[in-house]
Amino acid sequence: MKPNNTQSQTEQKVKDVVRSIVWQDLRQLTGRQFAYNIILPYPFLLLSWWFASQSWYVLACGASYLFFAAAFRQAHDGYHHSLGAGRRLTTAILLLLSVLLMTSLHSIRATHMAHHRDPLGDHDVEGRLAKASWQQALLGGITYRLAIYRQGLRLSSRRHRMLAWLEFGLIALVIMGALMMSVFAASTVFGQVVLYHLVVMMLANASVGIIAVWGVHHDCDETIARTERNPLVNLLTFNLLYHVEHHLFPAIPSNHLPTLAKRLDAAAPHLTNAPVLPSRTTVIKHMKRRWNAIKDKYQNSDDSECPIRKRFA
């Protein structure tokens, strides 16, 4: 009973903080911000294709990462109707991104909304990886994605379920086309680009769990999620790592999360003190602890137990 009372008191404190913060003004987008939200991923996509066509694969992978992150942000804002677009345009964007990202975004949307209703709860399939080790989160990427699809189809409305199956069908057509190209047209520039994009997107989807779930939710208690204050990291992730801000105010577009972060830092800094990326000091301390543990293990070990030493003694 005591842990439940403590948890209830913590949740009430968080709700009180949320009520104290002015945020409604951050829901509005200017015309320029709306255009930015709509166009954002596609220049990086075209750039990655061009680099791949030139066989500059290192540069292509960098551009593909930026496309994937920007597209992930666009889809994420689409889930929460914070792109500034209407319902039909948002649906069209999610359909297009589903094919380009090689994943069904309408099925993911259903599990993501369930994640917001009960973050890290017993029925939160999306947040399940946050309770695992980083090794399990890294290796469980594919099975995790399949679990998301199953849960998403079960939770979706009839309309969204039909859209999800449409996405699966379009993705299957793209994969079959890519396989045919690998046999008949792999040597052409077009076939080379398509196969590159297919492989990179599959690898990116397999890594989403450790980055977008474990990275922002592991070892969280009061805050439910972590957040990031490194300006370069936030630039390269298109504000996706302002995650505790997003959970507290999911209706706010990603454009305004930096402004919201400043308000939250001023009103409740205890909610934003868990970073997504560890600081340099934390990394150095961890490396020293590991090194000292290894030294202690081998310094305290009995040489007579080593089979190699026994053989050559």
C-alpha positions as CSV (number, residue, x, y, z in Angstrom):
1,M,0.0,0.0,0.0
2,K,2.8,2.4,0.8
3,P,4.4,2.3,-2.6
4,N,1.0,3.0,-4.2
5,N,0.5,6.0,-1.9
6,T,4.0,7.3,-2.7
7,Q,3.3,6.9,-6.5
8,S,0.0,8.7,-6.2
9,Q,1.6,11.6,-4.3
10,T,4.4,11.8,-7.0
11,E,1.8,11.9,-9.8
12,Q,-0.2,14.6,-8.0
13,K,2.9,16.7,-7.6
14,V,3.7,16.4,-11.4
15,K,0.1,17.3,-12.2
16,D,0.3,20.4,-10.0
17,V,3.5,21.5,-11.8
18,V,1.8,21.0,-15.2
19,R,-1.1,23.1,-14.2
20,S,1.3,25.9,-13.1
21,I,3.0,26.2,-16.5
22,V,1.7,28.4,-19.3
23,W,1.7,26.4,-22.5
24,Q,-1.4,27.0,-24.6
25,D,0.4,29.7,-26.6
26,L,2.9,27.1,-27.8
27,R,0.2,25.1,-29.7
28,Q,0.1,27.7,-32.4
29,L,2.3,27.5,-35.6
30,T,3.2,30.2,-38.1
31,G,2.9,29.6,-41.8
32,R,6.7,29.2,-42.0
33,Q,6.8,26.7,-39.2
34,F,4.0,24.7,-40.9
35,A,5.9,24.6,-44.2
36,Y,9.0,23.5,-42.3
37,N,7.2,20.7,-40.7
38,I,5.8,19.4,-44.0
39,I,9.0,19.7,-46.0
40,L,11.6,18.8,-43.3
41,P,12.5,15.1,-44.1
42,Y,12.5,15.1,-47.9
43,P,15.6,17.1,-48.8
44,F,17.6,14.7,-46.7
45,L,15.9,11.7,-48.5
46,L,16.8,13.1,-51.9
47,L,20.4,13.8,-50.7
48,S,20.8,10.3,-49.4
49,W,19.6,8.9,-52.8
50,W,22.0,11.1,-54.7
51,F,25.0,10.1,-52.5
52,A,24.0,6.4,-53.0
53,S,23.8,6.9,-56.7
54,Q,27.4,8.1,-56.6
55,S,28.4,5.2,-54.4
56,W,29.3,7.6,-51.6
57,Y,27.8,5.3,-49.0
58,V,29.2,6.9,-45.9
59,L,27.7,10.3,-46.8
60,A,24.5,8.5,-47.9
61,C,24.2,6.9,-44.5
62,G,24.6,10.3,-42.8
63,A,21.9,11.8,-45.0
64,S,19.7,8.7,-44.4
65,Y,20.0,9.1,-40.7
66,L,18.9,12.8,-40.9
67,F,15.9,11.7,-43.1
68,F,14.9,8.9,-40.7
69,A,15.1,11.2,-37.7
70,A,13.2,14.1,-39.5
71,A,10.6,11.7,-40.8
72,F,10.2,10.1,-37.4
73,R,9.6,13.6,-36.0
74,Q,7.0,14.4,-38.7
75,A,5.2,11.1,-38.1
76,H,5.3,11.6,-34.3
77,D,3.8,15.1,-34.6
78,G,1.2,13.6,-37.0
79,Y,0.1,11.1,-34.3
80,H,-0.6,14.0,-32.0
81,H,-2.2,16.3,-34.7
82,S,0.5,18.9,-34.0
83,L,1.9,19.2,-37.5
84,G,-0.4,22.0,-38.3
85,A,-2.0,19.9,-41.0
86,G,-5.6,18.8,-41.4
87,R,-6.8,15.2,-41.0
88,R,-6.6,14.3,-44.7
89,L,-3.2,15.8,-45.2
90,T,-1.9,14.1,-42.1
91,T,-3.2,10.7,-43.3
92,A,-1.6,11.2,-46.7
93,I,1.8,12.1,-45.0
94,L,1.6,9.0,-42.8
95,L,0.9,6.8,-45.8
96,L,3.8,8.3,-47.7
97,L,6.2,8.0,-44.8
98,S,5.1,4.4,-44.1
99,V,6.3,3.4,-47.6
100,L,9.5,5.5,-47.4
101,L,10.4,4.3,-43.9
102,M,9.3,0.7,-44.6
103,T,7.0,0.6,-41.5
104,S,3.3,0.9,-40.9
105,L,2.8,4.2,-39.1
106,H,-0.9,3.9,-38.6
107,S,-0.4,0.7,-36.6
108,I,2.4,2.3,-34.6
109,R,0.2,5.3,-33.9
110,A,-2.3,3.2,-31.9
111,T,0.4,1.7,-29.6
112,H,1.9,5.2,-29.2
113,M,-1.3,6.7,-28.0
114,A,-1.7,3.7,-25.6
115,H,1.8,4.5,-24.4
116,H,0.8,8.0,-23.5
117,R,-2.3,6.8,-21.7
118,D,-0.3,4.5,-19.5
119,P,3.4,5.2,-19.8
120,L,5.5,2.3,-18.8
121,G,2.5,0.5,-17.4
122,D,1.7,-3.2,-17.6
123,H,-0.1,-2.8,-20.9
124,D,2.3,-0.4,-22.5
125,V,3.8,-2.5,-25.3
126,E,5.8,0.4,-26.7
127,G,7.5,1.2,-23.4
128,R,8.3,-2.5,-22.6
129,L,11.9,-2.2,-23.8
130,A,12.6,0.5,-21.3
131,K,12.5,-2.1,-18.5
132,A,15.0,-4.3,-20.2
133,S,18.8,-4.0,-20.3
134,W,20.4,-2.0,-23.2
135,Q,21.7,-5.3,-24.7
136,Q,18.2,-6.8,-24.7
137,A,16.8,-3.5,-26.2
138,L,19.4,-3.6,-28.9
139,L,18.9,-7.2,-29.9
140,G,15.1,-7.2,-29.5
141,G,14.5,-4.6,-32.2
142,I,12.8,-6.8,-34.8
143,T,10.6,-8.8,-32.4
144,Y,9.7,-5.5,-30.7
145,R,8.5,-4.0,-34.0
146,L,6.4,-7.1,-34.7
147,A,4.8,-6.8,-31.2
148,I,4.0,-3.1,-31.9
149,Y,2.3,-4.1,-35.2
150,R,0.2,-6.7,-33.5
151,Q,-0.9,-4.4,-30.7
152,G,-1.5,-1.6,-33.1
153,L,-3.8,-3.6,-35.3
154,R,-5.7,-4.7,-32.2
155,L,-6.1,-1.2,-30.8
156,S,-6.8,0.7,-34.0
157,S,-10.2,1.9,-35.1
158,R,-11.7,0.2,-38.2
159,R,-10.5,3.1,-40.4
160,H,-6.9,3.1,-39.1
161,R,-6.8,-0.7,-39.3
162,M,-7.7,-0.5,-43.0
163,L,-5.0,2.2,-43.5
164,A,-2.5,0.0,-41.6
165,W,-3.2,-3.0,-43.9
166,L,-2.9,-0.7,-46.9
167,E,0.5,0.4,-45.7
168,F,1.6,-3.2,-45.2
169,G,0.5,-4.0,-48.8
170,L,2.4,-1.0,-50.2
171,I,5.5,-2.0,-48.3
172,A,5.2,-5.6,-49.5
173,L,5.0,-4.3,-53.1
174,V,8.2,-2.2,-52.6
175,I,10.1,-5.1,-51.1
176,M,9.0,-7.4,-54.0
177,G,10.1,-4.7,-56.5
178,A,13.4,-4.4,-54.7
179,L,14.0,-8.2,-54.8
180,M,13.3,-8.2,-58.5
181,M,15.7,-5.4,-59.1
182,S,18.4,-7.3,-57.1
183,V,18.1,-10.0,-59.8
184,F,17.5,-8.1,-63.0
185,A,18.6,-4.5,-62.4
186,A,21.0,-4.4,-59.4
187,S,23.7,-3.0,-61.7
188,T,21.7,0.0,-62.7
189,V,21.8,3.3,-60.7
190,F,18.1,3.1,-59.9
191,G,18.3,-0.4,-58.6
192,Q,21.4,0.4,-56.6
193,V,19.6,3.3,-54.9
194,V,16.5,1.3,-54.1
195,L,18.4,-1.6,-52.6
196,Y,20.5,0.8,-50.5
197,H,17.4,2.6,-49.2
198,L,15.6,-0.7,-48.4
199,V,18.5,-2.1,-46.4
200,V,19.2,1.1,-44.5
201,M,15.6,1.7,-43.5
202,M,15.3,-1.9,-42.3
203,L,18.4,-1.4,-40.1
204,A,17.0,1.9,-38.9
205,N,13.7,0.4,-37.9
206,A,15.4,-2.4,-36.0
207,S,17.3,0.3,-33.9
208,V,14.3,2.4,-33.0
209,G,13.6,0.5,-29.8
210,I,16.9,1.2,-28.1
211,I,17.0,4.9,-29.2
212,A,13.4,6.0,-29.1
213,V,12.2,3.9,-26.2
214,W,15.1,2.6,-24.0
215,G,17.2,5.7,-24.5
216,V,14.5,8.1,-23.3
217,H,12.7,5.9,-20.7
218,H,15.2,3.6,-19.0
219,D,15.6,3.9,-15.2
220,C,12.9,6.6,-15.0
221,D,10.7,7.0,-11.9
222,E,9.2,10.4,-11.1
223,T,9.8,11.9,-14.6
224,I,8.5,9.0,-16.7
225,A,10.9,10.1,-19.4
226,R,14.3,11.7,-19.9
227,T,15.2,14.9,-21.7
228,E,18.3,16.4,-23.3
229,R,19.8,19.9,-23.1
230,N,22.8,19.5,-25.4
231,P,22.0,22.0,-28.3
232,L,24.0,20.0,-30.9
233,V,22.3,16.7,-30.0
234,N,18.9,18.4,-30.1
235,L,19.7,19.9,-33.5
236,L,20.7,16.6,-34.9
237,T,17.6,14.8,-33.5
238,F,15.2,17.6,-34.5
239,N,14.0,18.1,-30.9
240,L,12.9,14.5,-30.5
241,L,14.9,14.1,-27.2
242,Y,12.8,16.7,-25.3
243,H,10.9,13.7,-24.2
244,V,9.7,14.5,-20.7
245,E,8.4,17.8,-22.1
246,H,6.5,15.8,-24.8
247,H,5.0,13.4,-22.3
248,L,3.8,16.3,-20.0
249,F,2.5,18.3,-22.9
250,P,1.9,16.0,-25.9
251,A,-0.2,18.6,-27.8
252,I,2.7,21.0,-28.3
253,P,4.5,20.8,-31.7
254,S,8.1,19.8,-31.7
255,N,8.9,23.3,-33.0
256,H,8.2,24.7,-29.5
257,L,9.6,22.1,-27.3
258,P,12.8,24.1,-26.6
259,T,10.7,27.0,-25.3
260,L,8.7,24.6,-23.2
261,A,11.9,23.1,-21.8
262,K,13.0,26.6,-20.5
263,R,9.7,27.1,-18.8
264,L,9.8,23.6,-17.3
265,D,13.4,24.1,-16.1
266,A,12.4,27.3,-14.3
267,A,9.2,25.8,-12.7
268,A,10.3,22.2,-11.9
269,P,14.0,21.5,-12.5
270,H,13.7,18.2,-10.7
271,L,11.6,16.9,-13.6
272,T,14.3,17.6,-16.2
273,N,17.5,16.5,-14.4
274,A,17.6,13.0,-16.0
275,P,19.5,13.4,-19.4
276,V,19.1,11.1,-22.3
277,L,22.9,11.1,-23.0
278,P,25.3,10.7,-20.1
279,S,27.7,13.6,-19.4
280,R,31.4,13.2,-20.1
281,T,32.1,13.0,-16.4
282,T,29.6,10.2,-16.0
283,V,31.1,8.2,-18.9
284,I,34.7,8.7,-17.4
285,K,33.6,7.5,-14.0
286,H,31.8,4.5,-15.4
287,M,34.9,3.6,-17.5
288,K,37.1,3.9,-14.4
289,R,34.8,1.7,-12.3
290,R,34.9,-1.0,-15.0
291,W,38.6,-0.8,-15.4
292,N,39.2,-1.0,-11.6
293,A,36.8,-4.0,-11.4
294,I,38.7,-5.8,-14.2
295,K,42.1,-5.1,-12.5
296,D,40.8,-6.3,-9.1
297,K,39.4,-9.4,-10.6
298,Y,42.7,-10.4,-12.2
299,Q,45.0,-9.2,-9.4
300,N,43.0,-11.2,-6.9
301,S,42.8,-14.4,-9.0
302,D,44.9,-17.4,-8.3
303,D,47.4,-18.0,-11.1
304,S,47.3,-21.8,-10.4
305,E,43.7,-21.9,-11.6
306,C,44.7,-20.8,-15.1
307,P,44.9,-23.9,-17.5
308,I,47.4,-22.2,-19.8
309,R,49.8,-21.4,-16.9
310,K,49.4,-25.0,-15.7
311,R,50.4,-26.4,-19.1
312,F,53.6,-24.3,-19.4
313,A,54.6,-24.2,-15.8
